[in-house]
Amino acid sequence: MQFTMRKRNSRLIGLLFWSGGLTRSRQHPVLTSGFSFTHFRQASFLRQRWTRSLPKGSCWRDFFSSLKGLHDGSVYPSGMSVALVLAHAIHDLKDIEDEQATVSVTNILADVLGLPWTTGYKDLTWIATNQHAIPQHLAELACRLLTEQEAEELTDKLQRRKRQEPIQYIIGKWDFLDYTFRVRAPLLCPRPETEELVELVAQEIAENPSIQHILDVGCGTGCIGISLAAKFPYLHVSAIDLEPVAVQTSQENALQVLGSQWKEQYDAQLCTAQDLVVDRRFDLVVSNPPYIPSEDMKELDKEVKDYESHQALSGLSEDGLDVIRDIIEKLPYWCYASATCWMEVDPSQPAILRELLACHPHVAFVSSHFDMFGKERFVKLKVHHI
Ligand SMILES: C[S@@+](CC[C@H](N)C(=O)[O-])C[C@H]1O[C@@H](n2cnc3c(N)ncnc32)[C@H](O)[C@@H]1O
């Protein structure tokens, strides 16, 4: 079951972030290739535009000395053109990220300039990667000069990115499948693998119209449950999380994605898997629980370890299965007989779960599924009545 209209090609952008980058050229044309006549003409055109915006008496030397300061302090002066900002910021960020630098800078600058969400970063990417031949329709944007307020905001946001804060927190939103979700620290930033989990669940719902009421355990931003509710307007999704910011943010996202009638389809409550008692049973449970084994927490990238909630990441125990075990034990109490449960897990866990459930009286292991990186990432379980 494919979600059709990818508004910003979120999976491609996501892949660049979470897999260390796949497709982009390692070199920036302006900063690393030979400086051609076209570059010279463009630089002098930009210089003219820039110096014109300076106070009377300033000259071209001010232009070059401000550029010199950019590399160490990363302070972006007002009056600098979009094209020049892009070239410098991408070069500057390459110390901390390689292929992703263009993605970070174009997203941050599009946000600062208030460009349209679906096209702004793409236009800036065009300008950044084709500086020697900027198309006519983007020339005005390329030459636009930053105001003082924009320059300050850009400086601040790029410095946050240099400290490896996730881009999603800096711009406050991100796409997941066909929808845009508000993302706040320290909630888990929606991942492309989780989009695949939702597609697997969506396929099962599409094939079984009797699935009407589902539970999302550990909703975070609400990306799983809300995407399913948006895809199937007859579905009701209940969601739980132990973080108040998750409940609050998922409700805001439900309003944004599902519209003013969101309460008819979505409810979120502050509750742990251990404590949840239900007054009506579910047809399906879905969860991307905290599952990282305790040893592996040390190996996480700074971007993840220093910013995202450890309650969202860590499965607490050595095998990382603490919350997953809680969910499994509660399934027979939450669900109708024959209900299914889909979970995203660590690739080390399907084998352990298969063994653990071999002699479980009420929950059976049905199948495991691989993600786009070839990792055994998802499990499907089936519930029998107590
Ligand atoms: C890996 S994040 C998933 C967030 C979101 N569903 C997603 O896929 O982006 C796990 C979420 O589970 C929540 N959580 C952790 N332990 C929990 C528990 N025992 N009961 C309910 N939620 C829990 C965390 O606060 C976090 O929001």
The ligand as an ORCA input file, in Angstrom:
! r2SCAN-3c Opt
* xyz 0 1
  C      10.854      5.415     19.166
  S       9.757      6.649     19.746
  C       8.493      6.561     18.497
  C       7.763      7.851     18.291
  C       6.828      7.820     17.064
  N       5.841      6.782     17.179
  C       7.618      7.641     15.793
  O       7.609      6.549     15.232
  O       8.281      8.599     15.351
  C       9.051      5.822     21.137
  C       8.004      6.628     21.899
  O       7.510      5.780     22.962
  C       7.367      6.532     24.147
  N       7.508      5.562     25.265
  C       8.632      5.086     25.855
  N       8.352      4.181     26.794
  C       7.003      4.058     26.798
  C       6.090      3.292     27.559
  N       6.507      2.441     28.502
  N       4.766      3.426     27.322
  C       4.314      4.286     26.374
  N       5.131      5.048     25.617
  C       6.458      4.939     25.828
  C       8.468      7.573     24.076
  O       8.148      8.700     24.865
  C       8.511      7.877     22.580
  O       7.692      8.953     22.256
*
